[in-house]
Amino acid sequence: MNKLIMNPSKLMFMLILMMGTIVTISSNSWPAMWMGLEINMMAFIPLMMLEDNHLPSAESSMKYFIIQSMASSMFLMFIILMYMKMQYIMNDMTSVIQIMMMITLFIKMGAAPFHMWFPNTMEGLSWTNCILLMTWQKIAPMIILSMIQYNNMCMYFSIMSSVVIGSISGLNQTSTRKIMAYSSINHIGWMLLTLLISNMLWMIYFLIYSIISSSMMIMFKNLSNFHFNQMFLTTKINMSSKLLMMLNFMSLGGLPPMLGFIPKWLVIQMSSNQLLIIFMIWISLITLFYYIRLTMSTFMLNNSNLKWNIKTMNNTYMTMPMLMTTSTLGFIIYPTFYLLV
């Protein structure tokens, strides 16, 4: 937060980023929504460059710009076609326009099978920008998707693709940023299913997912952890913090009775497609495998700090347990969410 205040340009672009999303979700016309998406995109690219002034960040910002500008131009083209359909009553084009608009939104949020840009872009970003890309940047496309009359077959295809690709593709990754990216793709599948059920259920799922994933990435940022083999070097945190880290990973995978299980339980209870739910639960167990593989490596070595370094390390990492204990609340707050839906 101090770095944000010390850098006025970063604060300015952060405010513009939030303003673009607010313009999108509060607009009542398609051109205004498109304009909000463009404001959001053009504010996020400078944030990528300001956070890390090196080559991978520049490459990621260029990839993000190309993909998002292509999706935005396609989105604007289909908005124009939709207005033409209203004017000339082209009924045959209605379903095609709807499907293509959904595809552009899937591209913008990084949903499978249009996810190829998402892990590669995440790989070149800092953890702060990864938090924004995985949480805030998904709000506007999801809200627009809930407003359009979507094609159910196209939605179900993206849900199944996101769950399968997000689970299986994370197995052979050694980069923690790519692991979090594929985990995000898996959760996008669940969030798309919540849009088919209820908007309130999507808000609950997105809020809990944002809290858990943000706390994980803040932990990785504090530890300067970018690769799987660096988990062996986390001997500078004590055993209780390692335990909280493991619990947070279990919560991100949706293991009961952690906090991350609550939205999945609500989806299981409220979904009418039981066969799809069984398939999603079974596939999502694969994500738990590589979460456990990550956490087990931190327990392989014990804490080996020298006594005169303990105070400094505790000051550095004192905020980590406070963030990660949110994942252990579990069923304490379950009745509140159940009444909201």
C-alpha positions as CSV (number, residue, x, y, z in Angstrom):
1,M,0.0,0.0,0.0
2,N,2.9,2.4,0.8
3,K,4.4,1.7,-2.7
4,L,1.0,2.5,-4.2
5,I,0.9,5.9,-2.4
6,M,4.5,6.6,-3.2
7,N,3.8,6.1,-7.0
8,P,1.1,8.5,-8.1
9,S,1.0,7.1,-11.7
10,K,0.3,3.6,-10.3
11,L,-2.5,5.0,-8.1
12,M,-4.0,6.9,-11.1
13,F,-4.0,3.8,-13.3
14,M,-5.5,1.7,-10.5
15,L,-8.4,4.1,-10.1
16,I,-8.9,4.2,-13.9
17,L,-8.9,0.4,-13.9
18,M,-11.7,0.3,-11.3
19,M,-13.6,3.0,-13.1
20,G,-13.6,1.0,-16.3
21,T,-15.1,-2.0,-14.6
22,I,-17.7,0.2,-12.8
23,V,-18.6,1.8,-16.1
24,T,-19.1,-1.7,-17.7
25,I,-21.3,-3.2,-15.0
26,S,-23.4,-0.1,-14.5
27,S,-24.1,0.7,-18.1
28,N,-27.5,0.1,-19.8
29,S,-26.2,0.1,-23.4
30,W,-23.8,-2.1,-25.3
31,P,-21.5,0.6,-26.6
32,A,-21.0,2.0,-23.1
33,M,-20.1,-1.5,-21.9
34,W,-17.6,-1.9,-24.7
35,M,-16.1,1.5,-23.7
36,G,-15.8,0.4,-20.1
37,L,-13.9,-2.7,-21.2
38,E,-11.5,-0.6,-23.2
39,I,-10.9,1.8,-20.3
40,N,-10.2,-1.2,-18.1
41,M,-7.8,-2.7,-20.6
42,M,-5.8,0.5,-21.3
43,A,-5.4,1.1,-17.6
44,F,-4.1,-2.5,-16.8
45,I,-1.4,-2.5,-19.4
46,P,0.6,0.5,-17.8
47,L,0.2,-1.3,-14.4
48,M,2.0,-4.3,-15.9
49,M,4.8,-2.1,-17.1
50,L,5.1,0.0,-13.9
51,E,5.3,-3.0,-11.5
52,D,8.1,-4.8,-13.2
53,N,10.3,-3.0,-15.7
54,H,11.9,-6.0,-17.4
55,L,11.5,-8.1,-20.5
56,P,9.0,-10.8,-19.4
57,S,6.6,-8.1,-18.1
58,A,6.8,-6.2,-21.4
59,E,6.2,-9.4,-23.3
60,S,3.2,-10.3,-21.1
61,S,1.7,-6.8,-21.6
62,M,2.1,-7.1,-25.4
63,K,0.3,-10.5,-25.3
64,Y,-2.4,-9.1,-23.1
65,F,-2.9,-6.1,-25.4
66,I,-3.1,-8.2,-28.6
67,I,-5.6,-10.7,-27.2
68,Q,-7.8,-8.2,-25.4
69,S,-7.9,-5.7,-28.3
70,M,-8.8,-8.5,-30.7
71,A,-11.6,-9.7,-28.4
72,S,-12.8,-6.1,-27.9
73,S,-12.9,-5.4,-31.7
74,M,-14.9,-8.6,-32.2
75,F,-17.2,-7.7,-29.4
76,L,-17.9,-4.2,-31.0
77,M,-18.5,-5.9,-34.3
78,F,-21.1,-8.2,-32.9
79,I,-22.8,-5.3,-31.1
80,I,-23.1,-3.5,-34.5
81,L,-24.5,-6.7,-36.0
82,M,-27.0,-7.0,-33.1
83,Y,-28.2,-3.5,-33.8
84,M,-28.5,-4.3,-37.5
85,K,-30.5,-7.4,-36.5
86,M,-32.9,-5.2,-34.5
87,Q,-33.3,-2.9,-37.5
88,Y,-33.6,-5.4,-40.3
89,I,-35.0,-8.3,-38.3
90,M,-32.4,-10.9,-39.2
91,N,-33.8,-13.7,-37.1
92,D,-31.4,-16.3,-38.6
93,M,-28.4,-14.4,-37.2
94,T,-29.6,-14.2,-33.6
95,S,-28.1,-17.5,-32.3
96,V,-24.8,-17.0,-34.2
97,I,-24.4,-13.4,-32.8
98,Q,-25.1,-14.7,-29.3
99,I,-22.5,-17.5,-29.6
100,M,-19.9,-15.2,-31.0
101,M,-20.4,-12.6,-28.3
102,M,-20.0,-15.4,-25.7
103,I,-16.8,-16.5,-27.3
104,T,-15.4,-13.0,-27.1
105,L,-16.2,-12.8,-23.4
106,F,-14.6,-16.2,-22.9
107,I,-11.4,-14.9,-24.6
108,K,-11.4,-11.8,-22.3
109,M,-11.7,-13.8,-19.1
110,G,-9.4,-16.6,-20.1
111,A,-12.0,-19.4,-20.1
112,A,-11.2,-22.7,-21.9
113,P,-10.9,-23.5,-24.8
114,F,-9.8,-19.9,-25.3
115,H,-7.3,-19.9,-22.4
116,M,-4.0,-20.3,-24.2
117,W,-2.9,-16.7,-23.6
118,F,-3.7,-16.7,-19.9
119,P,-1.0,-18.9,-18.3
120,N,1.7,-17.4,-20.6
121,T,0.7,-13.9,-19.7
122,M,0.6,-14.8,-15.9
123,E,4.2,-16.2,-16.2
124,G,5.7,-12.7,-16.9
125,L,3.8,-10.7,-14.3
126,S,4.5,-9.9,-10.7
127,W,2.3,-11.4,-8.0
128,T,0.4,-8.1,-7.6
129,N,-0.6,-8.0,-11.2
130,C,-1.4,-11.7,-11.0
131,I,-3.9,-10.9,-8.3
132,L,-5.6,-8.3,-10.5
133,L,-5.6,-10.5,-13.6
134,M,-7.1,-13.5,-11.7
135,T,-9.8,-11.5,-9.7
136,W,-10.7,-8.0,-10.7
137,Q,-10.2,-8.5,-14.5
138,K,-12.9,-11.2,-14.5
139,I,-15.7,-9.1,-13.1
140,A,-16.7,-7.2,-16.2
141,P,-16.8,-10.1,-18.7
142,M,-18.7,-12.2,-16.1
143,I,-21.3,-9.5,-15.5
144,I,-21.8,-8.9,-19.3
145,L,-22.2,-12.7,-19.8
146,S,-24.9,-12.7,-17.2
147,M,-26.8,-10.0,-19.1
148,I,-26.9,-11.6,-22.5
149,Q,-29.2,-14.4,-23.6
150,Y,-26.6,-17.1,-23.7
151,N,-26.6,-20.4,-25.6
152,N,-26.7,-23.2,-23.0
153,M,-24.7,-25.7,-25.2
154,C,-21.9,-23.2,-25.7
155,M,-21.9,-22.4,-21.9
156,Y,-21.8,-26.1,-20.9
157,F,-19.0,-26.8,-23.4
158,S,-16.9,-24.0,-21.9
159,I,-17.7,-25.2,-18.3
160,M,-16.5,-28.7,-19.0
161,S,-13.4,-27.5,-21.0
162,S,-12.4,-25.1,-18.2
163,V,-12.7,-27.7,-15.5
164,V,-10.8,-30.4,-17.4
165,I,-8.0,-28.2,-18.8
166,G,-7.6,-26.3,-15.6
167,S,-7.2,-29.6,-13.7
168,I,-5.0,-31.7,-16.1
169,S,-2.8,-28.9,-17.4
170,G,-1.6,-28.0,-13.9
171,L,-0.1,-31.4,-13.3
172,N,3.1,-30.9,-15.3
173,Q,3.8,-27.3,-14.3
174,T,6.8,-26.2,-12.2
175,S,6.0,-22.5,-12.2
176,T,3.7,-21.5,-9.3
177,R,2.3,-18.6,-11.4
178,K,1.2,-21.1,-14.1
179,I,-0.2,-23.4,-11.4
180,M,-2.3,-20.5,-10.1
181,A,-3.3,-19.7,-13.6
182,Y,-4.6,-23.2,-14.3
183,S,-6.3,-23.2,-10.9
184,S,-8.1,-20.0,-12.0
185,I,-9.2,-21.6,-15.2
186,N,-10.7,-24.5,-13.2
187,H,-12.5,-22.1,-11.0
188,I,-13.8,-20.2,-14.0
189,G,-15.7,-23.4,-15.0
190,W,-17.4,-23.4,-11.6
191,M,-18.2,-19.7,-11.8
192,L,-19.8,-20.1,-15.3
193,L,-22.0,-22.8,-13.8
194,T,-23.1,-20.4,-11.0
195,L,-24.2,-17.9,-13.7
196,L,-26.6,-20.5,-15.0
197,I,-28.1,-20.9,-11.5
198,S,-28.1,-17.4,-9.8
199,N,-26.2,-14.1,-9.9
200,M,-26.1,-14.1,-6.1
201,L,-24.4,-17.5,-6.1
202,W,-21.8,-16.2,-8.5
203,M,-21.1,-13.2,-6.3
204,I,-20.6,-15.5,-3.3
205,Y,-18.3,-17.9,-5.2
206,F,-16.3,-15.0,-6.7
207,L,-15.9,-13.3,-3.4
208,I,-14.6,-16.4,-1.6
209,Y,-12.4,-17.4,-4.5
210,S,-10.9,-13.9,-4.6
211,I,-10.1,-13.9,-0.8
212,I,-8.4,-17.3,-0.9
213,S,-6.4,-16.9,-4.1
214,S,-5.3,-13.4,-3.1
215,S,-4.0,-14.6,0.2
216,M,-2.1,-17.4,-1.5
217,M,-0.5,-15.0,-4.0
218,I,0.4,-12.5,-1.2
219,M,2.1,-15.3,0.5
220,F,4.1,-16.2,-2.6
221,K,5.0,-12.6,-3.1
222,N,6.3,-12.3,0.5
223,L,8.4,-15.5,0.0
224,S,9.6,-14.4,-3.5
225,N,8.4,-17.8,-4.7
226,F,8.0,-18.3,-8.5
227,H,8.9,-22.0,-9.0
228,F,8.0,-25.3,-7.6
229,N,11.6,-26.1,-6.4
230,Q,11.7,-22.9,-4.3
231,M,9.1,-24.5,-2.0
232,F,12.0,-26.5,-0.5
233,L,13.7,-23.2,0.4
234,T,10.8,-21.9,2.6
235,T,12.6,-22.9,5.8
236,K,12.5,-19.3,7.0
237,I,8.8,-19.6,8.0
238,N,7.8,-21.5,11.0
239,M,5.7,-24.7,11.1
240,S,2.4,-23.0,12.0
241,S,2.7,-20.8,8.9
242,K,3.4,-23.8,6.8
243,L,0.3,-25.5,8.2
244,L,-1.8,-22.4,7.4
245,M,-0.3,-22.5,3.9
246,M,-1.4,-26.1,3.5
247,L,-4.9,-25.3,4.8
248,N,-5.2,-22.4,2.4
249,F,-4.3,-24.7,-0.5
250,M,-6.9,-27.3,0.6
251,S,-9.4,-24.5,0.8
252,L,-8.6,-23.4,-2.7
253,G,-9.2,-26.9,-3.9
254,G,-12.6,-27.0,-2.2
255,L,-11.8,-29.6,0.5
256,P,-14.3,-29.7,3.4
257,P,-14.6,-28.2,6.0
258,M,-12.6,-25.3,4.7
259,L,-14.0,-21.9,3.5
260,G,-13.5,-22.8,-0.2
261,F,-15.9,-25.8,0.1
262,I,-18.9,-23.5,0.9
263,P,-19.5,-22.1,-2.7
264,K,-19.0,-25.6,-4.2
265,W,-21.4,-27.0,-1.7
266,L,-24.0,-24.3,-2.7
267,V,-23.5,-25.1,-6.4
268,I,-23.9,-28.9,-5.7
269,Q,-27.2,-28.2,-3.8
270,M,-28.7,-25.8,-6.3
271,S,-27.6,-27.2,-9.7
272,S,-30.2,-29.2,-11.6
273,N,-27.6,-31.0,-13.8
274,Q,-26.4,-33.7,-11.4
275,L,-24.4,-35.6,-14.0
276,L,-22.3,-32.5,-14.8
277,I,-21.8,-31.8,-11.1
278,I,-20.5,-35.4,-10.5
279,F,-18.1,-35.0,-13.4
280,M,-16.9,-31.6,-12.1
281,I,-16.3,-32.9,-8.6
282,W,-14.4,-35.9,-9.9
283,I,-12.2,-33.8,-12.2
284,S,-11.6,-31.1,-9.6
285,L,-9.9,-33.7,-7.3
286,I,-7.0,-33.5,-9.7
287,T,-6.3,-29.9,-8.6
288,L,-6.1,-31.1,-5.0
289,F,-3.3,-33.5,-6.1
290,Y,-1.0,-30.8,-7.3
291,Y,-1.9,-28.5,-4.4
292,I,-0.9,-31.3,-2.0
293,R,2.3,-31.9,-4.0
294,L,3.2,-28.2,-3.5
295,T,2.5,-28.1,0.2
296,M,4.2,-31.4,1.0
297,S,7.5,-30.0,-0.4
298,T,7.4,-27.3,2.3
299,F,7.2,-29.8,5.1
300,M,10.2,-31.8,3.8
301,L,12.7,-29.5,5.7
302,N,12.3,-28.1,9.2
303,N,12.7,-24.5,10.2
304,S,16.4,-23.7,10.2
305,N,16.6,-20.0,11.2
306,L,19.3,-18.8,13.5
307,K,18.1,-17.5,16.8
308,W,19.1,-13.8,16.2
309,N,17.1,-13.8,12.9
310,I,13.8,-15.0,14.3
311,K,12.6,-11.5,15.3
312,T,13.2,-10.0,11.9
313,M,11.6,-12.9,10.0
314,N,8.5,-12.7,12.3
315,N,8.1,-9.0,11.5
316,T,8.4,-9.7,7.8
317,Y,5.8,-12.5,7.8
318,M,3.4,-11.5,10.5
319,T,0.6,-10.6,8.1
320,M,0.7,-14.1,6.4
321,P,-1.2,-16.0,9.2
322,M,-3.7,-13.3,9.4
323,L,-4.5,-13.6,5.7
324,M,-4.5,-17.4,5.6
325,T,-6.7,-18.0,8.7
326,T,-9.7,-16.8,6.6
327,S,-9.6,-20.2,4.8
328,T,-10.2,-22.1,8.1
329,L,-13.5,-20.4,9.0
330,G,-15.4,-23.0,7.1
331,F,-18.9,-23.9,8.3
332,I,-18.9,-21.1,10.9
333,I,-20.2,-18.7,8.2
334,Y,-22.0,-21.2,6.0
335,P,-25.6,-20.4,7.2
336,T,-25.1,-16.7,6.3
337,F,-24.2,-17.5,2.7
338,Y,-27.1,-20.1,2.5
339,L,-29.6,-17.5,3.5
340,L,-28.3,-15.0,0.9
341,V,-28.8,-17.3,-2.1
